[in-house]
Amino acid sequence: MPITPTQNIWHNGQLIPWEKANIHVMSHVVHYGSSVFEGIRAYTQGSSAGVFRLPEHMQRLIDSAKIYRMPLPYTVDQLCAAVVDVVEANGVAPCYIRPVAFRGYGEIGVNPTKSPIEIYIANFPWGKYITASEGADVCISSWSRLAPNTMPSLAKAGANYMNSQLINMEAKVNGYVEGIALDRNGYLSEGSGENLFLVRNGVIYTSPLANSVLSGITRDSIITIAKHLGIPVVEQSLPRELIYIADEAFFTGTAAEVTHLRSVDQIMIADGKMGPITTAIHDEFFALVNGLQPDRYNWLTPVNVKTNEAASV
C-alpha cells in the first residue's frame, strides 16, 4: 500500500520536514540490516483520537534495541511524548505510526558499535493491511521461522523481516494473501507479520513465544479480551495439520488487526466464514479502539488532532 506523506517526522528529538528525513547510503543499516522498529495505530473515537498501547510499543522498541546492544538515549515516556508530538504536529488521525531506530553513518564493517544510533518517528494515513473482506486465503510457507539462538525472535528487528519477505512474496506469487511459517520443529509459528490464533471446540489456541513467535502487542490484547469474554485461551505448540481441522482461525497484529482466515492451502476452514468466537473478539477489539466500549484497560493514549472519521481504519 503506498505511503501518503505527512508534513513532519520526528528525528532525534526534533521535528523535521518529511522530505528531509534522509540517510546516507553508507549507513550501517543499509548494509547490515541493523534496525529495530515498531508499528502502532492511532484510532478515532468520534471527535477524539487515541494511540493504541503506546507505552507497550515503546518498551518493546527499547527491549529490541537492548537485545542488539543498541542503547537508545530516550526513556519510554520520552518516546511516547515524541509520538504524541509528531501525530499532533501532522494533525492526521486515524493513522499508522512507525518508530525506527538504526545504526547510521559511521564505520563500515559488521561491528556496529561506532556507528551512531538514529531514531525517527513517522505517521501517515494507512488502511487495512489485509483487505480480503470474505476472509484471507493463506498457505503454509516453505520457509521456516528463524531457529532459536540464530536471530532473536523477541526483537522486532529489520533484519528478521528478510525472512518475512520471503514468506510473503512466496505466498503472493502463488496466489495467496499471506503465508504462515512453521518453526524449526515443524510446529505452527506465525504469519510473515501477524500472530496466529486457532479455535477448536470453543477454545482459542496460539503458539507460545518459544515457537519463534514475536511477542505481539495485539496478540496480548486479544488474549486479554478473550479472557474478559470468558473464552479459554491455551498457549501450546500446535501441529501444522491442526489448522486444517480448526473451527476458526485468525491473524492479529497492528497492521492486520483481527483478520479471519477463510482457507489454508486451499482447504476451507469450516464454512470459510468468520466464526462466532472470532466475531466476538473482532467486535470487542474494534469497539474498544473506536470508543464504542469504555477503555477499561487504559490502552489508548489521547492525542489532540482534528480527526477524519471518513478515513477510519
Sequence and secondary structure as in RCSB ss.txt:
>XXXX:A:sequence
MPITPTQNIWHNGQLIPWEKANIHVMSHVVHYGSSVFEGIRAYTQGSSAGVFRLPEHMQRLIDSAKIYRMPLPYT
VDQLCAAVVDVVEANGVAPCYIRPVAFRGYGEIGVNPTKSPIEIYIANFPWGKYITASEGADVCISSWSRLAPNT
MPSLAKAGANYMNSQLINMEAKVNGYVEGIALDRNGYLSEGSGENLFLVRNGVIYTSPLANSVLSGITRDSIITI
AKHLGIPVVEQSLPRELIYIADEAFFTGTAAEVTHLRSVDQIMIADGKMGPITTAIHDEFFALVNGLQPDRYNWL
TPVNVKTNEAASV
>XXXX:A:secstr
      SEEEETTEEEEGGG    TT HHHHH  EEE  EEEEEETTEEEEETHHHHHHHHHHHHHHTT   SS 
HHHHHHHHHHHHHHHT  SEEEEEEEEE SS  SS  TTS EEEEEEEE    SS  TT EEEEE SS    TTT
S TTS BGGGHHHHHHHHHHHHHTT SEEEEE TTSBEEEESS EEEEEETTEEEE  GGGT    HHHHHHHHH
HHHTT  EEE   BGGGGTT SEEEEEETTTEEEEEEEETTEE TTSS  HHHHHHHHHHHHHHTTSS  TT  E
EEE     GGG  
